[in-house]
C-alpha cells in the first residue's frame, strides 16, 4: 500500500462514499501536517528595464566664412594667339581616325641608342622617331603636308616638312616646329627638339621657331591620357595626338600572348580636302615604320 495508507481510515467524498484523490491528499495532510506544493508553473520573467534614452548633444556648428573673390584678368601672350587660332579652327570640318601602335621593337631600339645619344649630350625620347616617321609618310601623302586658303579654293603643297610639337608651358600651349625634317636624321631631329624644349621651358622661343609649321603632333601621353580629339591648327590640314605608352597583353602571329608596348594615336584631318582613306593609309604607313623601326633605314635620305 503506497504511503502506508489504510483506505478504511479514509473518508470518501465521492458518489456512494467513493474515495477520490482529493480525499487521500486531505488525509495525508492531516497525518503529516505538511502542505503539498502546487504544480510547478512557468515563471514569467519581467522584461529588462529599457535604458534611459540618452540625449545626443547637438554640435554647435560655426558658420563657414569664405573670403575668396573672383579675379578677372586680360587674355594676353600665347593664350591670346590661341584664341584667334582656335576660333578659326572651328570653321574646319574635322575628320577623326584612331589606331593603336605596337612600339615593342622601338622601345628596345631606343634603349640601345639612348647611351649613344647621351654621350653626344642629347636626350633621346620617342618623339624624334615619331616625327621622322611622319615625315617619311608625308612624302607618300603630300596632301597632309599642305595648307588651304581661307575660302578653301586653293591647296598649297608644302615642300618643307616643318613638323610642329605641341608643348605645355607656363605661358600656355605653344607649338614650335622642327624645320625641314625631310632632310634630317633622327639624331638631328632629337638635337633640334632638345633645343626647342629648352627654350620653350624658359619662355625664349623666337617667332621663327613658332611659325611656318606644316604638320603637327601633340604628345598628350607625356601628361597622361590615351585618346584625344586634336584640333587642327589653320592653315594646316592635319594633326596627330599621341597617347601614353602602356604595357598590355597582345597576341603574336603564332597566337601566343606577349607583353606589348602599346600607344594609341588619334588623327584629325580637314575633311574638305582629305578623305578617310588617305588618313588611314598614311596612319598605316607611319605605324609600320614605328612597329618595324629598321624599315625606316630603307627610306632615309
ABEGO torsion letter per residue (X at the ends): XBGGBBAAABBBABBGGBBBAAAAAAAAAAAAGBBBBBBBBBBBBBBBBBBBBBBBBBBBBBBBBBABBBBBBBBBEAAAAAAAAAAAAAABBBBBBBBBBBAAAAAAAAAAAAAAAAAAGBBBBAAAAAAAAAAAAAAABAAAABBBBAAGABBBBBABBBBBBBBBBAAEBBBBBBBGAAABBAAAAAAAAAAAAAAAAAGABBAAAABGBABBBBBAAAAEEABBBBBBBOABABBBBBBBBBBBBBBBAAGBBBBBBBBBBBBBBBAAABBAAAAAAAAAAAAAAAABAAAAAAABX
